Amino acid sequence: MTTRRIALGLLATPALLPHAVRAQVPWPDRPVTMIVPFAPGGSPDIAARMMAPKMTELLGQPVVVENRAGAGSTIGTRAVMQARPDGHTILMGPMSFLTAPLTMDPPPFDTVQGFRVICHVATVPYILVVRNDFPAQDLPAFHRYVAENPGRLNYGSSGNGTPLHLGGEMYNLMMGTRLVHVAYRGSAPAITDLVAGQVQMVFADLPGASGQIRAGTIRPLASLVQERIPTQPSVPTMASSDPRLAEYDVYTWTMLVAPKATPDGPVMRLNQAAIAAAQAPEIAPRLAEMGFAFIGSTPQAGDAFLAREQAKWGALIRRAGIRADF
């Protein structure tokens, strides 16, 4: 075939040209928006803001962190779920983006069906913190004080339907007490009100509380996970403090996710960038110091983990009859 005939053949099939051009366009070709479904200051926001600059460097496009708080994380979560599934809008979610819908009747969406996991970034322990002038100095005294003041003590959490809310309600159920829940738009606002004396205690994520703990304005009273937290070795576990709490285990994680229909290409690039960012020598020690335990999963392992967590927490929420008031 002559050169002239090849040229004529290409001109006769113009649809091939745009396809070929599109195939060469690199991803990402514009900024990536990473939505955090809580106010600034909690564990997902800390992880997002520490990782975003390095991810920007690795991806060659800005990774912009945007906080969209409210309704126990469901406002920001829904915004990402409904975004165009091209990898340019993603969510840095704690466990709340899975549990909050399960406390609503009917659930507004199914997290597992609506998202695919980019990377399970890290697990994060929870901790019970109180003001320095709180009357109880240790856990046995705390249990007695709560039992003696039914309905008169408030606990703050990062929002309705969050694991921190569930942690307070699990304590009430297991101990037969009546702590009163006060919902905030993230851990940081709850801790601010704790310092101000508006609530007596906060079920908090450790990264969100670590600054005030170091400053000495609040004190940690209990680890809410089954083992003592490495960075808080003197803080006993809630589970070891009373036989009724032996199964008490409340935690969260941080996870990058994208709308379900997002293609493999963007998901894999984001996975590689997220893992490299979290493991960067200037970032990894800071995350570890705040209590993040790095996971760095593949998308496939993250999807399987998310499905297991939905089954576990959904069963607990149904058994306990926990319903969020949004």
N, C-alpha and C positions, 0 to 999 in steps of 0.2 A: 504494500500500500504506500502511495506517495505521501510526502509531507503535507501536500495540499489537501489530499483526501482525509488525512487524520484531522487536520484543522477543521475541515467542513463537518466531519463527524461530530467533533466536540461542540461545534456551534449548533448542530441539530439537536443536541441533548443538553440544553442549558441547565436542567435540574441537577445535573451531576456537579456543576461548578459550585453552587452554594453548599452542597453536601460536602464536597472536598474541602472547601474553606472552613466550614464549621468543624470538621474533623480535626483541623489543625489548631483550633483555638484552645489554649491551655486553660486548665482549671486551677484555682479560681480566677475569673476574669474581672472581678470587682470585689469590694470589701465583704468580709464575712461578719454577720451580726451574731454574737453569742449572747442569747438572752438568759438572764438569771431571774428566776421567778420569785425573788425575795428582795427586800431592801438591802442596801449595802451593809457589809460587815459580818455576815454569817459565812459558814464554810463554803457554800457554792460560789459566793461572790469573791471570797479570798482566793480560792483555787482559780477562778476565771481570770481575775486581775493579775495574778502572778504568772499564769501561763500565756495569756493573750499576747504580750509583747514578743515572746520567743516564737509563738506560732505565727505571728506576723512576719517575722524574719524568715522563717522556714517556708511559708506559703507564698511570699512575695506580694501579698495583699494585706491591707489592714484587717485585723481581727478586733472588732469593736464590741465591748461589753456594754450591755444595756439592761438595766434593772426594770422589771415589770412585776411589781409585787401585788398581792391581793388574793383573797379567797383561798388561802392555804396553798398557794402556788398555782392554782388552776388557771388564772388569768394569763400569766406568762406562758404556761404550758400549752394552753389552747392556741395562743398566737403562733407558736412554732409549729404545732400540729397542722394548722391551716395555711402555713406559708408554702410558697412554691418549693417543691421537693428537688432542689438542685444543689443542696449543700451550702448555700449562701446564708441560710438562717438556721441556727442550731441552738440547742438548749444545754446549759450546764445545770443539771438537775440533781438535787438531793433526793433521798427516798420519798420525800413528800409528793413529788410529781406522780408517784405510783400510788401512795396510800390515800392522799386527800380525796380523789374521786371515789375510792372504795367506801368512804364514810358518808357519801351523799346518796340519797334515795329519790330517784334512780341515779346511778353514776352518770355523770355528764359525758364521759368518754372512757374508752378502754385504752390504757396507756400502752400495753403490750401490742395491741392491734394498731395503734396509731403511730408508733415510733419504731425505728431500728437503732440499735446501739452503735455508736461510733467507738466508744471506749469506756469501760468501767475504770475510772481513773484511780480512785482510792476509797478505802473505808475510813470512817471517822467515828470516834467514840463519843458518847454522850456523858454528861456530867451534871450533877445537881449542885447548884451554887446558891449561897445565901448571903445576906448582908453580914458585915463583921459584927454587928450588934445583935444578931439573931440569938435568942435565948439558948437554943440547943447547941452544944459544942461538939457532939459526936452523934453517930447514927442511932444508938439506943435511946439517947435523950430526944433526938428528933422524932422517933416513932412515938414516944410517950407524949411529947408536946402536941403533935398532930392529933393524936387520939383524944387529948384533953380539950381540944379546941375545934370541934366539928363545925364545918361551914364558916369558920371565921378566918381562915388562912387562904391567901390567894397564891396561885403559882402562875407564872408567865411562861408562854411557849412561843415558838416561831409562827404559830397560826393554827386555825382549826384544821383538823385532819392530818396534821403533821405527826411524825413519829414522836416528837417531844410532847405533843398533846396526848398521844396514845400512851406515852410513858407515865404521865400523871394519872390518867384514867386506869392504867394497869395497877399502879400503886393503890389507888382507891379500892379497886376490886379485890386485890390480894390481901390488903390490910383492913378492909372494912371501914375506911375513913372517908371524909368528905372535904378534900381540898377543892377549892373553887378555881376553875380555869379562867384565865384572862388571855385572849388571843392577840398576838401582835403580827406585824407584817415582816417578821424576821427575828432572829435571835438578838441582833444588836439593839433594836428598840426595846425589847424585853429587858435586857441587861441594863440599859440606861434607866428604865423605870425601877429596876431593882435597886440600883445605887441611890435613886431619888426617894426610895421608900414607898413606892406605889404598890409594889407586890413584895411578898415576904421571901419568895424563892423563885428560881427559874430552872426549868429542865432545859439545858442548853447544850449546843454542840461545842466541843472543846476549842476548836479554832476561834469561834466567835467570842468565847469567854476568856481566852488565854491572856489577852492584853490587860483586862481588869484584874485577873488573878495575879499577874506579875506586878501590877501596880499596887496590890494590896487593898483594893476598894471592895472586893468581894472575896469570899473564901469557898473553896470546893468542899463539899460534904460527902459526896458519894460518887463512885464510878457507876454508871448505869449499865455497863457491859459486864460480862461474866468474869473477866480478869482485871486486875489492876492495870491502870494505864501507865505505860513506861515513863512518860514524861511527868506523871503525877504519882510516883510510887507510894507516897504516904497516904493516899486517899483510898479508903476501903471500898469494896464493891457493895452495892445494894443487896445483891443476891446472898452474900455471906453474913448479912447483918441480922437476918431473921429467917427461921425455917419456912415461913409463909412466902418468902420472896425468893426461894431457891431457884425458880425458873425465870426470874426477872432478867431480861436481856434486851436492852433498847439501844439501838445504834442507827447510824445512817451511812450513806456513801455518796460520793460525787460521781456523776456519770454524764458524758457527752452523748447526746442523742440527736437524731435528725428525723424529719417526716418519713413515714414508712416507705414511700416510693422513691426515695433518694437513691440514685445509681451507685453501684459499687465503686466507681472511680473516685468521686469526691469523698465517699466514706473512708476509703483506704488512705487517701492523702491526709485527711483529717486525723485518722487514727495514728498514722506515723508522726504527724506534727505534734499531736497531743502527748504521745509517749515521750518523744524527744524533748519536748518542753518541760514535762514534769520531772524528767531525769537529768535535766541540764544542771551542771555543777553549781550554778549560781541560784538555782531554784529548789532542787531536791532537799538540801539540808534545812531550808526555811520551812518547807511543807512538813517535813518530819518533826521539826521542833514544835510546830503548832498541833501535832497530833494526827496528821494525815498518814495513813499506811498505804503506800503505793501498790496498785494492782496492775494497771496497764494491760487490760485484756484485749483480745481480738474482738472484732464486731460479733462474730459467731458466739464466742464464749459469753460476751455481754448480753446477747439476746437470750441465751439459755438461763443466765443468772436472773435477768429481769423477770422471766416467766416463773421461776421458782419463788422469787420474792413476792410476786403477786399472789400466788397460791397460798403461801405461808401467812402473809399479813391479812389477806382477804378472809381466811378462815378465822383468824383471831378477832378481827373486827366484827364479823358476824356473830361469833360466839359471845363476845362481850357486849354486843348490841350498841357499839359506839357509833353515834351519829353526830356529824358536824353541823353547826348552825351558821350558815353563811349568809 
